[in-house]
Amino acid sequence: MTRRILLALAATSFTLFAFASPHTAQERQVGNRTPIGDRSQGTRQVVDTADAETLRRNLVAAYDETDALIRFLAGYEVIRKSDVMEGYELVCQKLETESARIGQMSAAELMMQSDNLPNMSNLIRLAEISRSIRNDAKVQKVLLKAERLSQSGALSKAASSARKKLNSPALIPPTPGFPPSCNWDDPSTYPSGADLAISNGVALALHALADALPGILGFFFTVPNAVRIALVIAAYAVDEVTNALAAVAADAAYCEAVRLLIEKNMTNDEGFMALLFTNDFYLGYLLNTVRSSLTKATNTGIPTNCGNARLTEALTYFDSSDAFTGTGPDRVTVYNKLRAAYQNIGASACVQ
């Protein structure tokens, strides 16, 4: 389903931009019957009552599906609390009002105004894409992941981080005030490349749909197009979520790179470990890496010998938030205990 949405996005973007023609201010003036764009009277989209009823159904579907889409997105707190979503309820009310008004218009009125309305194919695509986004299980999965990360604080923490990307795993300088947001026991909570692609694809689809619609619908409406406003709000809200997920993904890459480097050197000290007992940031990182490794080994039936005992001894030098509380000489003691704890994993006997 998600693959079809992304493929539909590419096709939709081309179709919408190909069919959506720019509207001049003169063409939108009240009472002006000049055909919009390159649509001539010979190619009007509504020529009889049957066409008018088809247009009505498509207009109502566009309004109703857009209303459902923005309410669907607002069902996730991570999106609802976004600044761009402020006042979205008023937009939804406007969508409902206009949908009801279109439903009550006569066929003759619709026929008169049809040249001032979006191309019918655009309306159909709008409803289809909106419906697909709401019903796609993988889109829902990404939004739920973003919701959990937001509730844990990881999303806002990562989004506010100003850390630079690392080019070399051999040098990992900490950034004061911006420690990475790491999940020591379940890296599956990190956003994947597929998650980012899905979120970004949804945002692009919404932007494309919004850009294909006029800001004001001729003299049929005297207020800005509520559908376009709703799509713009939804698009920028999803943009914010995508950017926040990308920040968490950057944290994940950092966390796993340091973790792998620590694990590599725990049994083969090549000088890098000197950093771990001269810097509180890395000492705490070492603690969490070792503790997570012991937990994983225990849960998978790998013997840890006296590893947990060495870990308990090391923990006496940390507070409840895993901040180092010892003195300078204690750093070497802690490092040796944590290294011994890690080396006990899978060892044939207790490593002291």
LINJO-V955201 format. One record per backbone hydrogen bond with DSSP energy under -1.0 kcal/mol. NH is the residue of the N-H (numbers start at 1). CO is the residue of the C=O. If there is no record, write none. Layout:
nh->{NH:NH}
co->{CO:CO}
This chain:
nh->{5:6:7:8:9:10:11:12:13:14:15:16:17:18:19:20:29:32:39:43:44:52:53:54:55:56:57:58:59:60:61:62:63:64:65:66:67:68:69:70:71:72:73:74:76:79:80:81:82:85:86:88:91:92:93:94:95:96:97:98:99:100:101:102:103:104:110:111:112:113:116:117:123:124:125:126:127:128:129:130:131:132:133:134:135:136:140:141:142:143:144:145:146:147:148:149:150:151:152:154:155:157:158:159:160:171:178:189:190:196:197:198:199:200:201:202:203:204:205:206:207:208:209:210:211:212:213:218:220:221:225:229:230:231:232:233:234:235:236:237:238:239:240:241:242:243:244:245:246:247:248:249:250:251:252:253:254:255:256:257:258:259:260:261:262:263:264:265:266:274:275:278:283:284:285:286:287:288:289:290:291:292:293:294:295:296:297:298:299:300:301:302:307:310:311:312:313:314:315:317:318:319:322:325:331:333:334:335:336:337:338:339:340:341:342:343:345:346:347}
co->{1:2:3:4:5:6:7:8:9:10:11:12:13:14:15:16:26:29:36:40:41:48:49:50:51:52:53:54:55:56:57:58:59:60:61:62:63:64:65:66:67:68:69:70:73:76:76:77:79:82:83:85:87:88:89:90:91:92:93:94:95:96:97:98:99:100:106:107:108:109:113:114:119:120:121:122:123:124:125:126:127:128:129:130:131:132:136:137:138:139:140:141:142:143:144:145:146:147:148:149:149:153:154:155:156:168:175:186:187:192:193:194:195:196:197:198:199:200:201:202:203:204:205:206:207:208:210:216:217:217:215:225:226:227:228:229:230:231:232:233:234:235:236:237:238:239:240:241:242:243:244:245:246:247:248:249:250:251:252:253:254:255:256:257:258:259:260:261:262:271:272:275:279:280:281:282:283:284:285:286:287:288:289:290:291:292:293:294:295:296:298:297:304:306:307:308:309:310:311:314:315:323:319:317:328:329:330:331:332:333:334:335:336:337:338:339:342:303:344}
